[in-house]
Amino acid sequence: MNKLLFQSADFLSRPPGFYFVLVLMVICTALVPLGWTDVVTYALSVAAIVITGVVLIQGYRDTAALHAKLDELIIALEQTRNDVIGLEHRDPKQIKKVLASLEHEAGCIQPGKR
C-alpha cells in the first residue's frame, strides 16, 4: 500500500499529474450545468483530500531526505558536534532551546532576545 501511495504522490506532484487533475476539474465543472452538482461537489472534495495527502507525503519525503543529507554532513566533518543529529525528533521546547544556544554561539542573537 505504501508503494502505491508514494507512486501516486510522485505522479501527482509532477506536471503530468497536475495537468491530469486540471482536466478532471474542467470535466467536473462542465457537469454542473447538467445537474450533476452533487457529484461534482463530492469529486472535488475527494480531490482536495487526496491533494492534501500528496503534499504531506512529498513534504515528508523531502524533509526526511534533507535530514539524512545534513546528518551525513555533520558526521563527515570532524569538527562538528553530533549532538544535533536527530534534533527533529525532540520536543519543540528542546528544539527551540538548542536553536537559541546555537544562534547565540554563532553570534547571531544576543542571549535572551528573540
C-alpha positions as CSV (number, residue, x, y, z in Angstrom):
1,M,0.0,0.0,0.0
2,N,2.8,2.4,0.8
3,K,4.4,1.9,-2.6
4,L,1.1,2.8,-4.3
5,L,0.8,5.9,-2.1
6,F,4.3,7.1,-2.9
7,Q,3.9,6.4,-6.6
8,S,0.6,8.3,-6.7
9,A,2.2,11.2,-4.7
10,D,5.1,11.2,-7.1
11,F,2.9,11.3,-10.1
12,L,0.5,13.9,-8.8
13,S,3.3,16.2,-7.7
14,R,4.8,16.5,-11.2
15,P,3.5,18.4,-14.2
16,P,1.6,15.4,-15.8
17,G,-0.2,14.7,-12.6
18,F,-1.1,18.4,-12.2
19,Y,-2.5,18.5,-15.7
20,F,-4.5,15.3,-15.1
21,V,-6.1,17.0,-12.0
22,L,-6.8,20.1,-14.1
23,V,-8.5,18.1,-16.8
24,L,-10.6,16.3,-14.1
25,M,-11.6,19.7,-12.7
26,V,-12.6,21.0,-16.1
27,I,-14.8,17.9,-16.7
28,C,-16.4,18.3,-13.3
29,T,-17.1,22.0,-14.0
30,A,-18.7,21.1,-17.3
31,L,-21.0,18.7,-15.5
32,V,-22.5,21.3,-13.2
33,P,-24.9,22.8,-15.8
34,L,-26.2,19.3,-16.5
35,G,-27.5,19.0,-12.9
36,W,-24.6,16.9,-11.5
37,T,-23.7,19.5,-8.8
38,D,-23.7,16.9,-6.0
39,V,-21.4,14.6,-7.9
40,V,-19.0,17.5,-8.8
41,T,-19.0,18.7,-5.1
42,Y,-18.2,15.1,-4.0
43,A,-15.5,14.6,-6.6
44,L,-13.8,18.0,-5.8
45,S,-13.9,17.3,-2.1
46,V,-12.2,13.9,-2.6
47,A,-9.7,15.5,-4.9
48,A,-8.9,18.2,-2.2
49,I,-8.3,15.5,0.4
50,V,-6.1,13.5,-2.0
51,I,-4.1,16.5,-2.9
52,T,-3.6,17.4,0.7
53,G,-2.3,13.8,1.3
54,V,0.1,14.2,-1.7
55,V,1.5,17.4,-0.3
56,L,2.0,15.8,3.1
57,I,3.7,12.7,1.7
58,Q,6.0,14.7,-0.6
59,G,6.8,17.0,2.3
60,Y,7.7,14.1,4.5
61,R,9.9,12.5,1.8
62,D,11.7,15.8,1.1
63,T,12.2,16.6,4.8
64,A,13.4,13.1,5.6
65,A,15.9,13.2,2.7
66,L,17.2,16.6,3.7
67,H,17.7,15.5,7.3
68,A,19.6,12.4,6.1
69,K,21.9,14.6,4.0
70,L,22.5,17.1,6.8
71,D,23.2,14.3,9.2
72,E,25.7,12.8,6.7
73,L,27.5,16.2,6.5
74,I,27.6,16.5,10.3
75,I,29.1,13.1,10.6
76,A,31.6,13.6,7.8
77,L,33.0,16.8,9.3
78,E,35.3,16.0,12.2
79,Q,35.0,19.4,13.9
80,T,31.1,19.3,14.1
81,R,29.1,18.2,17.1
82,N,26.9,15.1,16.6
83,D,24.5,16.2,19.4
84,V,22.3,18.0,16.9
85,I,21.7,14.8,14.9
86,G,18.1,13.7,15.5
87,L,17.1,17.1,16.8
88,E,13.9,17.0,14.7
89,H,12.6,14.1,16.9
90,R,12.9,16.1,20.1
91,D,10.2,18.1,21.9
92,P,9.6,21.6,20.3
93,K,10.7,23.3,23.5
94,Q,14.0,21.4,23.4
95,I,14.5,22.3,19.7
96,K,13.9,26.0,20.5
97,K,16.4,25.8,23.3
98,V,19.1,24.2,21.2
99,L,18.4,26.7,18.3
100,A,18.8,29.6,20.7
101,S,22.0,28.2,22.0
102,L,23.4,27.7,18.5
103,E,22.4,31.2,17.4
104,H,24.0,32.7,20.5
105,E,27.1,30.7,20.0
106,A,27.3,31.8,16.3
107,G,26.9,35.4,17.4
108,C,23.6,35.9,15.6
109,I,21.4,36.9,18.5
110,Q,22.1,38.3,21.9
111,P,21.1,36.0,24.8
112,G,17.5,36.3,25.9
113,K,16.4,38.2,22.8
114,R,14.3,36.8,20.0
